[in-house]
């Protein structure tokens, strides 16, 4: 396995690059915008294709590189379903898998630092975002933070993991790089409380200053998706038009992952071709003959990118469903299960 822990000195943020092999697929966790060129260079040096980028929550101390990396690599952006970000390629829920070639992660919903905080567990390690830090825990006094919810996330979920589980947080301000569940249970001062009420009292009296970048980072991070206006810049159809079209006249392609389809349903008659493997499938699109291709995903981000990729391969009639499956549902159209 390829594993790199990268550090941004300005925001004290750790970013993680993970892949199963050189020359394979890769994902990044919690990337920082100013380090975008460094990530791209490292991907090139290791001959890796960036397939997915995860943010554990909406960060207040730095601007995320998710949007920049998506624009450079056509990767899938991933966040929890509670995220307030306007457009995310893939929203995961508690217990859902995030996969790339040779790598499987499980999303764990761990609210408290913010109401959209997730951790991502993989084999012997867990990426804890700002929920559990090394000898600390994430503050709970902004972005709908909740000290009681964080106590439940910590003591009800994370601290029940095997004690040898490695902890990789999103930040560290002392130079520590990794810990374990057992170490934190024993030595993390914020975990040495007698009750939920004691933890709430502790967290509610930290009196910390707001992050310096908060007023810039949060709005930027919420608006980093491919918006409806941007989606309209590529060939598209809206839900009403798609519903009125005769299905024999086009090929409808569902770019979502299996977990998304199982959770939300699908449009009847659609071919399933997950976007994360889309680059492998571009060469076989010709099997559909001269029929126009119409792509759809959850919210229109992956499908807009797929149109550009397909048109680059000569499929000039390719289009996508504006607003994705969310727009289909909002239009009141039926879902196939």
ABEGO torsion letter per residue (X at the ends): XBBBBBBBAAAGBBBBBBBABBGBBBBBBGBBAAAAAAAAAAAAAAGBBBABBBBABBBAABBBAAAAAAAAAGBBBBBBAABABABBABBBBBGBBBBBBGBBBBBBBBBGABAABBBBBBEABBBAEAABBBGBBBBAABGGBBAAAAAAAAAAAAAABBAABBBBBABBAAGBABBBAAAAAAABAAABBABAAAAAAAAAAAGBBBBAAAAAAAAAAAAABBBAAAAAABBBBBAAAAAABBAAABBBBBABBAAAAAAAEBBBGBBBBBAAAAAAAAAAAAAAEABBBBBBBAAGAAAAAAAAAAAAAGBAABBBBBGEAAAAAAAGBBBBX
